[in-house]
Amino acid sequence: MTRLLPLPYEPRPRDFAARFARARHRTVGMRGQRRHLGRRALVLLVAVAVPAIAGPQAWQGLGIGNAGEAQVRVEPMPFERVGESFPGSAFYYLAQDEGLPPLVEGIHSDAEGAPTMVDPMAGPIARAMRIDNSGADRGRALDCLTAAIYYEAASESDQGQRAVAQVVLNRVAHPSYPNTVCGVVYQGSERSTGCQFSFTCDGSLARVPDRRFWARAMLTAQAALSGYVERSVGLATHYHTIAVHPYWAPSLYHIVTIGAHRFYRFNGAAGQPGAFRFAYRGAEPLPGPHARSAAADKAADPVLDPLAIQKAYDAGLKTAQGGAMVPTAGGGMAPARAAPAPAYASDVARRGGEALYRADKLPDPAASTVRPEYEHAGRWINQPGSSSGN
């Protein structure tokens, strides 16, 4: 058998590396640095010495508080001093100072004229209406206002959506409309046409909302229910798109056009700040349209007619101020009928009867802050048993 001989061993090649000392050559810049080193040290010394010479009292020896003193002097607290102590003084001096809450401005009696801010373009603006009720009222109001913003102004700008929300809240504050958000939004929804907000009766609610646009509308609604006021529309209670021209538009006061909507407020007393009461009472109904009614479609409802509301409000105000004329169902005016004399119970009659309720102790209107429309509050419009106005 042939035996294989091993090949001779050959070491692996290695890389060659070497280091050579490099001579350092002095350049002109290096010579300049060495020459200016002494000048820099001199400038630093002057910067430290000059403040020390100018104010030596500010320089103190390094120490740790009063550790070097033989006896530490403790100053008495104010409640420990003679003449400054009284029962409970320790709590008075040691309690943390709590800042007083800021003064709340704008709180006035109902008898006085509430301060009304005026926008140069929109005129009188609304006051904040905060719906912070917990539970069902807040949730229902939020759902109804979000729906109104989404279906009426989903593609509008932020200002346009805030304006729609402000119209809803302005109606809540007006005595001619329901005093709840859901009541305002779904007013007239039992009709097939003629509802206050078209989306509640034209089939728009059958469309499933887009989540992104619904979330955007909800943020606008949350801000409005938390007190945000859209100043640009003032006390607007009506709006319509620029694609239509309703019959009532020329009779109302046009405020502004935002996006695709034109906003209006009432003319006369119905559109003045005194007609609005921005106070939320709650009791929201279920958020949703009313059941359809064929009878409602056949009968005209003056509550849904802005011109009828405007006229009735002015007439009612004159009556409340002492006039003897009241509006009739046909739209005219008629003298107020004499109220029949009430029949009091025997015990009330023994105590004075009618004299107990004559309201003869009301303040003098000339010397009080009672509004003119409330000067005769509590008095008979007509004296019982007579035909003369009071």
C-alpha positions in Angstrom: 0.0 0.0 0.0 1.3 3.4 -0.9 1.7 5.9 2.0 1.0 9.6 1.4 3.6 11.9 2.8 2.4 15.2 4.4 3.1 18.3 2.5 5.7 20.7 4.0 4.1 23.3 6.5 3.7 26.7 5.1 2.7 29.5 7.5 -0.2 31.9 6.6 0.8 35.2 5.2 0.5 38.2 7.6 -0.3 41.8 6.9 2.7 44.1 7.3 2.1 47.2 9.5 4.5 49.8 10.9 4.3 53.1 12.6 6.6 56.0 11.8 7.0 59.0 14.0 5.9 62.1 12.3 7.8 65.3 12.9 5.6 68.1 14.1 6.1 71.3 12.2 5.3 74.6 13.8 3.1 76.8 11.8 2.4 80.5 12.0 -1.0 79.9 13.6 0.5 77.8 16.4 3.0 80.5 17.2 0.1 83.0 17.4 -1.8 80.8 19.8 1.1 80.6 22.2 1.7 84.3 22.0 -2.0 85.1 22.9 -2.3 82.6 25.7 -1.0 85.0 28.2 -3.4 87.8 27.1 -6.4 85.5 27.6 -5.3 84.6 31.1 -4.9 88.3 31.9 -8.5 89.1 30.7 -9.9 86.3 32.7 -8.2 87.5 35.9 -9.5 91.1 35.3 -13.1 89.8 34.8 -12.9 88.1 38.2 -11.1 90.8 40.1 -13.1 93.8 39.1 -16.5 92.7 40.6 -14.7 91.7 43.8 -13.2 95.1 44.1 -16.5 96.9 43.2 -18.7 95.0 45.7 -16.6 93.2 48.3 -19.6 92.9 50.6 -21.1 90.3 48.3 -18.2 88.0 48.7 -18.4 85.7 51.7 -16.4 82.8 53.0 -17.6 79.4 52.1 -19.6 77.8 54.9 -22.5 75.6 55.6 -25.3 77.7 57.0 -24.7 78.5 60.7 -22.7 75.4 61.4 -19.8 77.5 62.7 -21.8 79.4 65.3 -21.5 78.3 68.9 -25.3 78.8 69.6 -28.0 78.9 67.0 -30.6 81.6 67.5 -34.2 80.5 66.6 -36.6 83.3 65.8 -40.1 82.8 67.3 -43.0 82.3 65.0 -45.6 85.1 64.9 -48.1 83.2 67.0 -45.4 82.6 69.6 -44.8 86.3 70.1 -46.5 88.3 72.9 -49.4 90.3 71.6 -49.7 88.4 68.4 -51.2 85.2 69.8 -54.8 84.3 70.0 -56.8 81.1 70.1 -56.2 79.4 66.8 -53.4 81.7 65.7 -51.1 78.7 65.1 -53.4 77.5 62.3 -53.8 81.0 61.0 -50.1 81.5 60.5 -49.1 78.0 59.5 -51.9 77.3 57.1 -51.0 77.6 53.4 -52.2 80.6 51.7 -55.0 79.8 49.3 -55.7 82.2 46.5 -59.1 83.7 46.4 -61.3 82.6 43.4 -61.4 85.2 40.7 -64.3 87.6 40.8 -67.1 86.6 38.6 -68.2 89.5 36.5 -71.5 89.8 34.7 -73.8 88.6 37.5 -76.8 90.9 37.8 -80.3 90.8 39.2 -83.1 89.8 36.8 -84.6 93.2 37.5 -81.6 94.9 35.9 -80.6 94.9 32.3 -78.2 92.1 31.8 -74.9 93.2 30.2 -75.1 92.5 26.5 -72.0 92.5 24.3 -72.3 93.9 20.9 -70.3 92.9 17.8 -69.7 95.6 15.3 -71.0 93.5 12.4 -73.5 91.1 14.1 -75.0 93.4 16.6 -76.0 92.0 20.0 -74.5 88.6 20.7 -75.7 85.7 22.7 -74.6 84.9 26.2 -73.0 81.6 27.1 -75.4 78.7 27.8 -73.6 75.9 29.7 -75.4 72.6 29.7 -73.3 70.7 32.3 -76.0 68.6 33.7 -74.8 65.0 34.2 -76.7 62.0 33.0 -79.5 61.9 30.5 -79.9 65.6 29.9 -76.3 66.2 28.9 -76.1 63.1 26.7 -79.4 63.8 24.9 -78.5 67.4 24.3 -75.2 66.4 22.9 -76.7 63.8 20.6 -79.4 66.2 19.2 -77.0 69.1 18.7 -74.4 66.9 17.0 -77.1 65.6 14.6 -78.1 69.1 13.7 -74.5 70.2 13.1 -73.7 67.0 11.1 -76.8 66.9 8.8 -77.0 70.7 8.4 -73.4 71.6 8.0 -71.1 68.6 7.8 -69.2 70.1 4.9 -69.1 73.6 6.3 -66.1 75.3 7.9 -65.6 75.3 11.7 -67.2 78.7 11.9 -70.1 77.5 9.8 -70.7 74.5 12.1 -70.4 76.7 15.2 -72.9 79.1 13.7 -75.5 76.4 13.3 -75.0 75.3 16.9 -75.5 78.9 18.0 -78.8 79.1 16.2 -80.0 76.0 18.1 -79.0 77.4 21.5 -80.5 80.9 20.6 -83.8 79.2 20.0 -83.5 77.3 23.3 -83.1 80.7 25.0 -86.1 82.3 23.1 -89.6 82.0 24.7 -91.1 81.2 21.3 -89.4 77.9 21.0 -88.9 74.8 23.1 -86.5 75.2 26.0 -84.6 72.1 25.3 -82.0 71.3 22.7 -83.8 68.1 21.4 -87.1 70.0 21.5 -85.7 72.7 19.2 -83.9 70.4 16.8 -86.9 68.0 16.2 -89.7 70.6 16.4 -92.1 69.9 13.5 -90.5 66.6 12.7 -94.0 65.0 12.8 -94.7 66.7 9.5 -93.6 65.4 6.1 -92.6 69.0 5.2 -92.3 72.2 7.1 -90.1 71.0 9.9 -87.8 73.5 11.5 -84.6 71.6 10.5 -85.1 69.9 7.1 -83.0 66.8 8.0 -85.6 65.7 10.6 -88.4 65.2 8.0 -86.8 64.8 4.5 -85.3 61.3 5.0 -81.7 62.4 5.7 -81.7 60.5 9.0 -81.8 57.2 7.0 -78.2 57.8 6.0 -75.5 56.3 8.2 -73.2 59.1 9.4 -69.6 59.1 8.5 -67.6 58.5 11.7 -64.9 61.2 11.0 -67.5 63.9 10.2 -69.7 62.9 13.1 -66.7 63.1 15.5 -66.0 66.6 14.1 -69.6 67.7 14.6 -69.5 66.3 18.2 -66.5 68.4 19.1 -68.3 71.5 17.9 -71.4 70.5 19.9 -69.4 69.8 23.1 -67.8 73.3 22.8 -71.2 75.0 22.3 -72.8 73.1 25.3 -69.8 74.1 27.4 -70.4 77.8 26.9 -68.7 78.7 23.6 -70.5 81.6 21.8 -70.2 82.1 18.1 -70.2 85.9 18.0 -70.5 86.3 14.2 -74.1 85.3 14.1 -75.3 87.3 17.1 -78.8 86.4 18.1 -79.7 84.6 14.9 -82.6 82.2 15.2 -82.9 81.3 11.5 -80.8 80.4 8.5 -81.2 79.0 5.0 -78.8 77.9 2.2 -77.9 80.3 -0.5 -79.6 77.9 -3.0 -83.1 78.8 -1.8 -85.0 82.0 -0.9 -87.7 81.4 1.7 -90.7 83.8 1.9 -89.7 85.0 5.4 -86.2 86.1 4.5 -87.1 89.7 3.5 -89.0 90.2 6.7 -86.2 89.2 9.1 -82.9 90.9 9.7 -80.0 89.4 7.7 -76.8 89.3 9.8 -74.1 87.5 7.9 -73.5 84.8 5.3 -71.1 82.0 6.3 -70.3 79.4 3.7 -73.5 78.2 2.2 -75.8 79.6 4.8 -77.4 83.0 5.4 -78.2 83.8 9.0 -81.1 86.0 10.3 -82.6 87.3 13.5 -86.1 88.6 14.4 -87.0 92.2 13.7 -88.6 94.2 16.5 -88.8 93.2 20.2 -88.5 89.4 19.4 -84.9 89.9 18.2 -83.7 92.1 21.1 -81.5 90.8 23.9 -84.2 91.1 26.5 -86.3 88.4 24.7 -83.6 85.7 25.3 -83.0 83.9 28.6 -79.8 81.9 28.4 -80.6 79.6 31.3 -80.9 75.8 30.8 -83.6 74.0 32.7 -83.0 70.4 31.6 -85.7 67.8 31.0 -84.5 66.8 27.5 -86.9 64.6 25.5 -85.8 61.5 23.7 -83.3 62.4 20.9 -85.2 61.5 17.7 -87.9 62.7 15.4 -91.6 62.6 16.4 -94.0 60.1 15.0 -95.5 61.2 11.6 -99.0 62.7 11.8 -101.2 63.1 8.8 -103.3 65.7 10.7 -100.2 67.8 11.3 -99.6 68.1 7.5 -103.1 69.4 6.8 -103.2 72.1 9.6 -101.0 75.2 9.5 -99.0 75.7 12.6 -98.2 79.3 13.4 -95.5 78.2 15.8 -93.4 77.1 12.9 -93.9 80.4 11.0 -91.2 83.0 11.9 -93.4 85.9 10.7 -96.3 84.8 12.9 -93.9 84.4 15.8 -92.5 87.8 15.3 -95.9 89.5 15.1 -97.3 87.6 18.1 -94.3 88.4 20.2 -94.6 92.2 19.6 -98.4 92.0 20.3 -97.9 90.0 23.5 -95.3 92.5 24.7 -97.6 95.4 24.3 -100.3 93.6 26.2 -97.9 92.8 29.0 -97.0 96.4 29.2 -100.5 97.4 29.9 -102.2 97.6 26.5 -105.8 96.5 26.2 -105.4 94.8 22.8 -104.6 91.1 22.3 -103.9 89.2 19.1 -106.6 87.0 17.6 -106.4 83.7 15.9 -106.9 85.3 12.5 -103.8 87.5 13.0 -105.7 90.7 13.9 -106.0 92.6 17.2 -109.0 92.8 19.5 -109.7 94.4 22.9 -108.9 92.3 25.9 -112.0 90.9 27.6 -112.7 91.6 31.2 -111.6 88.8 33.5 -114.4 87.4 35.6 -114.2 88.1 39.4 -112.7 85.0 41.1 -114.6 83.1 43.7 -112.5 82.9 46.8 -112.8 80.2 49.5 -114.6 81.3 52.6 -111.4 81.4 54.7 -109.6 83.6 52.1 -112.7 85.9 51.9 -112.6 86.4 55.6 -108.9 87.4 55.4 -109.6 90.0 52.8 -110.4 88.3 49.6 -109.4 90.3 46.5 -107.4 92.8 48.6 -104.9 90.2 49.3 -104.0 89.9 45.6 -104.1 93.4 44.3 -100.3 93.8 44.2 -100.5 97.3 45.5 -97.0 97.0 47.1 -95.0 96.8 43.9 -92.1 99.3 43.7 -92.4 102.5 42.0 -91.3 102.0 38.4 -89.6 105.4 38.3 -87.5 104.6 41.3 -86.6 101.0 40.6 -84.6 98.9 38.1 -87.6 96.8 37.0 -87.8 96.5 33.2 -90.7 98.3 31.5 -92.2 95.0 30.3 -92.4 93.7 33.9 -93.6 96.9 35.7 -97.2 95.6 35.8 -96.3 92.0 36.7 -98.7 90.6 39.2 -101.5 93.0 38.4 -104.7 92.3 36.6 -104.7 93.1 32.9 -108.3 94.1 33.5 -109.9 94.6 36.8 -112.3 91.7 37.6 -115.8 92.7 36.7 -114.9 95.8 34.8 -114.0 96.6 31.1 -111.3 99.1 31.7 -107.7 98.2 31.3 -105.3 98.4 34.3 
